[in-house]
């Protein structure tokens, strides 16, 4: 542990003890830092305190909601109540490369790696089911908080799937009816999971997603807390243009493919619309269980896409889930 890290840890311990940092404890740390020609630890601690205060203010302002975890387990969703279920194990496999990229530990650096869009080529393939499960699974990690964003403004499904009524959300912030994201964020009884609803429908949703206001919001969401991973449930790629616009802001895209329904040509066409996204992962949903081997079939592609009708830099196949979408 470096000198600065030790200094910050010591100051944090003192602050937790009585809420203050005694002068006689702080000064030697400051002097040691100056001697070592490293940044003043008190400024680092101030930054940490400010971030914690901001987080506390946001969580205080966010509306608290209660998810019926037993009900969610019964309908096949990942929940902390059953961390060793088959579906929970499947999503552990799916989330690992996504988390590595979000942390900057993948094959290459990924800009906005903590922004993950879940989509599909066509409606009904199970993208909302996948987005909820992915967010819930990541929230069960020790080191990450998760914000699940319903960005399917035409057909929002996250709240209804979770047994919650419609509420104001992201679109209300974009049009200026709500002043800050924290006012529409929902704090759940899953400690590290928050939800941002889609909000009101708007006929110019595509233009709003492409607006400077959306750019600023996404930048704020990506950088406000470095440890937060944000999962977007987006519209299908071939049903609207909104998902394609949203994908330009994402570091990673998860595309859900329905087994025995979605053709290879449809998958090619959908992937070609998000060719610029550096990381794409395919999840095969509704696959018939054919033994443990097929249930856990999995592959991962970095820089995976299509160009000029030919497949380039292919490094994998799919991750499979067989729960209902």
C-alpha positions as CSV (number, residue, x, y, z in Angstrom):
1,X,0.0,0.0,0.0
2,X,1.4,3.4,-1.0
3,X,2.0,6.3,1.5
4,X,-1.0,8.2,0.1
5,X,-3.3,5.2,0.4
6,X,-2.2,4.6,4.0
7,X,-2.8,8.3,4.7
8,X,-6.3,8.2,3.2
9,X,-7.1,5.0,5.0
10,X,-5.9,6.5,8.4
11,X,-7.9,9.7,7.9
12,X,-11.0,7.7,6.9
13,X,-10.6,5.6,10.1
14,X,-10.4,8.7,12.2
15,X,-13.4,10.3,10.5
16,X,-15.5,7.2,11.1
17,X,-14.5,7.1,14.8
18,X,-15.8,10.5,15.7
19,X,-16.6,12.5,12.6
20,X,-13.5,14.7,12.9
21,X,-9.8,14.4,12.0
22,X,-7.7,15.6,14.9
23,X,-5.1,18.1,14.0
24,X,-2.3,16.1,15.6
25,X,-3.2,13.0,13.5
26,X,-3.7,14.8,10.2
27,X,-0.6,16.9,10.3
28,X,2.0,14.1,10.3
29,X,0.3,12.5,7.4
30,X,0.3,15.8,5.5
31,X,4.0,16.3,6.2
32,X,4.8,12.8,5.2
33,X,3.0,13.3,1.9
34,X,4.9,16.5,1.3
35,X,8.2,14.8,2.1
36,X,7.4,12.0,-0.4
37,X,6.4,14.6,-3.0
38,X,2.9,13.1,-3.4
39,X,-0.5,14.9,-3.4
40,X,-1.8,16.2,-0.1
41,X,-3.9,13.4,1.4
42,X,-6.3,15.9,2.9
43,X,-7.3,17.0,-0.5
44,X,-7.9,13.4,-1.5
45,X,-9.9,12.8,1.6
46,X,-12.0,15.9,0.8
47,X,-12.7,14.5,-2.6
48,X,-13.8,11.2,-1.1
49,X,-15.9,13.0,1.5
50,X,-17.6,15.1,-1.2
51,X,-18.4,12.0,-3.3
52,X,-19.8,10.2,-0.3
53,X,-21.9,13.3,0.6
54,X,-23.2,13.5,-3.0
55,X,-24.1,9.8,-2.9
56,X,-25.8,10.2,0.4
57,X,-27.8,13.2,-0.9
58,X,-28.9,11.3,-4.0
59,X,-29.9,8.2,-2.0
60,X,-31.8,10.3,0.4
61,X,-33.7,12.1,-2.4
62,X,-34.3,8.9,-4.4
63,X,-37.7,7.3,-3.8
64,X,-37.5,4.0,-1.9
65,X,-39.4,1.0,-3.3
66,X,-39.9,-2.5,-2.2
67,X,-39.4,-5.3,-4.7
68,X,-41.2,-8.6,-4.0
69,X,-38.1,-10.8,-4.3
70,X,-40.1,-14.1,-3.7
71,X,-42.4,-13.2,-6.6
72,X,-39.5,-12.3,-8.8
73,X,-37.8,-15.6,-8.0
74,X,-41.1,-17.5,-8.9
75,X,-41.2,-15.8,-12.4
76,X,-37.7,-16.8,-13.1
77,X,-35.6,-13.8,-12.4
78,X,-32.3,-13.6,-10.6
79,X,-32.6,-12.5,-7.0
80,X,-30.3,-12.3,-3.9
81,X,-32.7,-14.8,-2.2
82,X,-31.5,-17.6,-4.4
83,X,-27.9,-16.9,-5.4
84,X,-27.3,-20.5,-6.5
85,X,-30.2,-21.0,-8.8
86,X,-29.5,-22.2,-12.4
87,X,-30.4,-18.8,-13.8
88,X,-28.2,-17.0,-11.3
89,X,-25.2,-19.2,-12.4
90,X,-25.9,-18.4,-16.0
91,X,-25.8,-14.7,-15.5
92,X,-22.6,-15.0,-13.5
93,X,-21.0,-16.3,-16.7
94,X,-22.6,-13.5,-18.8
95,X,-21.6,-10.7,-16.6
96,X,-17.9,-11.5,-16.1
97,X,-16.5,-10.0,-19.3
98,X,-18.8,-7.0,-19.0
99,X,-17.5,-6.3,-15.5
100,X,-13.9,-6.7,-16.6
101,X,-14.5,-4.1,-19.4
102,X,-16.3,-1.8,-17.1
103,X,-13.3,-1.9,-14.8
104,X,-10.8,-1.3,-17.6
105,X,-9.4,-4.9,-17.3
106,X,-10.5,-6.2,-20.7
107,X,-8.4,-7.0,-23.7
108,X,-8.2,-3.2,-24.5
109,X,-9.5,0.0,-22.9
110,X,-13.2,0.6,-23.5
111,X,-14.5,4.1,-23.4
112,X,-17.7,4.3,-21.3
113,X,-17.3,0.6,-20.5
114,X,-19.6,1.0,-17.5
115,X,-22.5,1.9,-19.9
116,X,-24.1,-1.4,-21.1
117,X,-27.0,-1.5,-23.5
118,X,-29.2,-4.6,-23.7
119,X,-31.1,-4.9,-26.9
120,X,-32.3,-7.4,-29.5
121,X,-33.0,-7.5,-33.2
122,X,-36.8,-7.9,-32.9
123,X,-39.4,-7.4,-30.2
124,X,-40.2,-10.3,-27.9
125,X,-36.7,-11.9,-27.8
126,X,-36.2,-11.3,-24.1
127,X,-34.1,-8.2,-23.8
128,X,-36.0,-6.8,-20.8
129,X,-35.8,-10.1,-19.0
130,X,-32.0,-10.1,-19.7
131,X,-31.5,-6.5,-18.7
132,X,-33.2,-7.0,-15.3
133,X,-31.3,-10.3,-14.6
134,X,-28.0,-8.8,-15.6
135,X,-28.5,-5.7,-13.4
136,X,-29.7,-7.9,-10.5
137,X,-26.7,-10.2,-10.9
138,X,-24.2,-7.3,-11.0
139,X,-25.9,-5.8,-7.9
140,X,-25.0,-9.0,-6.1
141,X,-21.3,-8.3,-6.5
142,X,-19.4,-6.8,-3.6
143,X,-17.7,-3.9,-5.4
144,X,-20.3,-2.5,-7.7
145,X,-23.6,-0.5,-7.6
146,X,-26.0,-0.8,-10.5
147,X,-28.4,1.6,-12.1
148,X,-31.0,-0.1,-14.3
149,X,-32.3,2.3,-16.9
150,X,-35.5,1.6,-18.9
151,X,-34.6,3.3,-22.2
152,X,-37.4,1.7,-24.2
153,X,-39.5,4.8,-24.3
154,X,-42.2,3.4,-26.7
155,X,-42.7,0.1,-24.8
156,X,-41.2,0.4,-21.3
157,X,-41.3,-2.9,-19.5
158,X,-38.9,-2.8,-16.6
159,X,-41.3,-1.5,-13.9
160,X,-44.2,-3.8,-15.0
161,X,-41.9,-6.8,-14.9
162,X,-40.9,-5.9,-11.4
163,X,-44.5,-5.4,-10.3
164,X,-44.3,-1.7,-10.1
165,X,-46.6,1.1,-11.4
166,X,-45.5,3.6,-14.1
167,X,-43.5,6.6,-12.8
168,X,-41.8,9.6,-14.1
169,X,-38.3,9.0,-15.4
170,X,-35.5,9.7,-17.9
171,X,-37.7,11.2,-20.6
172,X,-39.1,13.7,-18.1
173,X,-35.6,14.8,-17.3
174,X,-34.7,15.2,-21.0
175,X,-37.7,17.4,-21.7
176,X,-37.0,19.5,-18.6
177,X,-40.0,18.6,-16.5
178,X,-37.7,17.2,-13.9
179,X,-34.6,19.0,-12.8
180,X,-32.2,16.2,-11.7
181,X,-31.9,12.4,-12.3
182,X,-31.9,11.8,-8.5
183,X,-35.5,13.0,-8.4
184,X,-36.8,10.1,-10.5
185,X,-34.3,7.4,-9.4
186,X,-35.8,4.6,-7.4
187,X,-33.9,3.1,-4.5
188,X,-34.7,-0.6,-4.1
189,X,-34.5,-3.1,-1.2
190,X,-31.7,-4.8,-3.2
191,X,-28.9,-2.7,-1.6
192,X,-26.8,-1.9,-4.6
193,X,-29.6,-1.7,-7.2
194,X,-31.4,1.5,-8.3
195,X,-33.8,1.9,-11.2
196,X,-34.4,4.8,-13.5
197,X,-37.8,4.5,-15.2
198,X,-38.4,5.5,-18.9
199,X,-41.0,8.1,-17.9
200,X,-43.5,9.7,-20.2
201,X,-43.8,8.8,-23.9
202,X,-42.6,11.4,-26.3
203,X,-43.1,11.6,-30.1
204,X,-39.6,13.0,-30.6
205,X,-37.9,10.4,-28.4
206,X,-35.2,9.7,-31.1
207,X,-34.3,13.4,-31.4
208,X,-34.1,13.7,-27.6
209,X,-31.8,10.7,-27.3
210,X,-29.5,12.3,-29.9
211,X,-29.6,15.7,-28.2
212,X,-26.9,17.5,-26.3
213,X,-29.0,17.1,-23.1
214,X,-28.8,13.3,-23.5
215,X,-25.1,13.5,-24.1
216,X,-24.6,15.5,-20.9
217,X,-26.8,13.1,-18.9
218,X,-24.9,10.1,-20.1
219,X,-21.6,11.7,-19.4
220,X,-22.8,12.5,-15.9
221,X,-24.2,9.0,-15.4
222,X,-20.9,7.4,-16.6
223,X,-18.6,9.5,-14.5
224,X,-20.6,10.4,-11.4
225,X,-19.5,7.3,-9.6
226,X,-16.7,5.3,-11.0
227,X,-17.9,2.0,-9.4
228,X,-21.4,2.2,-10.8
229,X,-22.4,0.1,-13.8
230,X,-25.4,1.3,-15.8
231,X,-27.5,-1.2,-17.7
232,X,-29.9,0.2,-20.3
233,X,-32.9,-1.8,-21.5
234,X,-33.2,-0.3,-25.0
235,X,-35.7,-0.8,-27.9
236,X,-35.0,-3.6,-30.5
237,X,-32.5,-2.5,-33.1
238,X,-34.7,-3.3,-36.2
239,X,-37.9,-1.9,-34.7
240,X,-36.9,1.7,-34.2
241,X,-33.9,4.0,-34.7
242,X,-33.8,4.9,-31.0
243,X,-31.6,1.9,-30.1
244,X,-29.1,2.7,-32.8
245,X,-28.7,6.3,-31.5
246,X,-28.4,5.1,-28.0
247,X,-25.7,2.6,-29.0
248,X,-23.4,5.4,-30.1
249,X,-23.0,6.4,-26.5
250,X,-22.4,2.9,-25.1
251,X,-19.2,1.1,-24.3
252,X,-20.8,-2.4,-24.5
253,X,-23.8,-3.9,-26.1
254,X,-25.5,-7.1,-25.2
255,X,-27.8,-8.4,-28.0
256,X,-30.4,-11.0,-27.1
257,X,-31.1,-13.6,-29.7
258,X,-34.2,-15.9,-29.5
259,X,-33.3,-19.5,-30.1
260,X,-35.1,-21.2,-33.1
261,X,-36.7,-17.9,-34.1
262,X,-34.2,-15.2,-35.0
263,X,-32.4,-16.0,-38.3
264,X,-28.7,-15.5,-38.9
265,X,-29.5,-12.9,-41.5
266,X,-31.6,-10.9,-39.0
267,X,-28.7,-11.1,-36.5
268,X,-26.3,-9.8,-39.2
269,X,-28.6,-7.0,-40.1
270,X,-29.1,-5.9,-36.5
271,X,-25.3,-6.0,-35.7
272,X,-24.5,-4.0,-38.8
273,X,-26.5,-1.1,-37.3
274,X,-24.2,-0.9,-34.2
275,X,-21.0,-1.7,-36.0
276,X,-19.2,1.2,-34.3
277,X,-19.7,-0.1,-30.8
278,X,-16.4,-1.7,-29.7
279,X,-17.8,-4.6,-27.6
280,X,-20.8,-6.8,-28.5
281,X,-21.9,-9.9,-26.7
282,X,-24.7,-12.2,-27.9
283,X,-27.0,-14.0,-25.5
284,X,-29.0,-16.9,-26.8
285,X,-32.4,-16.9,-25.0
286,X,-35.2,-19.5,-24.7
287,X,-32.7,-22.3,-25.7
288,X,-34.0,-25.8,-25.0
289,X,-32.0,-27.4,-22.3
290,X,-30.0,-30.3,-23.6
291,X,-27.9,-31.1,-20.7
292,X,-25.4,-29.0,-18.8
293,X,-23.0,-28.6,-21.7
294,X,-25.5,-26.9,-23.9
295,X,-27.0,-24.8,-21.1
296,X,-23.6,-23.2,-20.4
297,X,-22.5,-22.8,-24.0
298,X,-20.7,-19.4,-24.1
299,X,-18.4,-17.3,-26.1
300,X,-17.3,-13.7,-26.1
301,X,-16.3,-11.3,-28.9
302,X,-14.2,-8.2,-28.5
303,X,-14.3,-5.8,-31.5
304,X,-16.9,-8.1,-33.0
305,X,-18.9,-6.9,-35.9
306,X,-19.7,-7.0,-39.6
307,X,-18.1,-5.1,-42.4
308,X,-18.9,-5.2,-46.1
309,X,-21.1,-8.2,-45.6
310,X,-18.3,-10.3,-44.1
311,X,-17.7,-11.2,-40.4
312,X,-14.6,-9.7,-38.8
313,X,-12.7,-10.5,-35.6
314,X,-15.1,-13.2,-34.5
315,X,-14.2,-14.6,-31.1
316,X,-17.2,-16.5,-29.8
317,X,-20.8,-17.6,-30.0
318,X,-23.3,-17.1,-27.3
319,X,-24.4,-17.3,-23.7
320,X,-27.6,-19.3,-23.3
321,X,-30.5,-18.9,-21.0
322,X,-33.7,-21.0,-21.2
323,X,-36.0,-19.0,-19.0
324,X,-39.1,-17.3,-20.4
325,X,-38.5,-13.8,-21.8
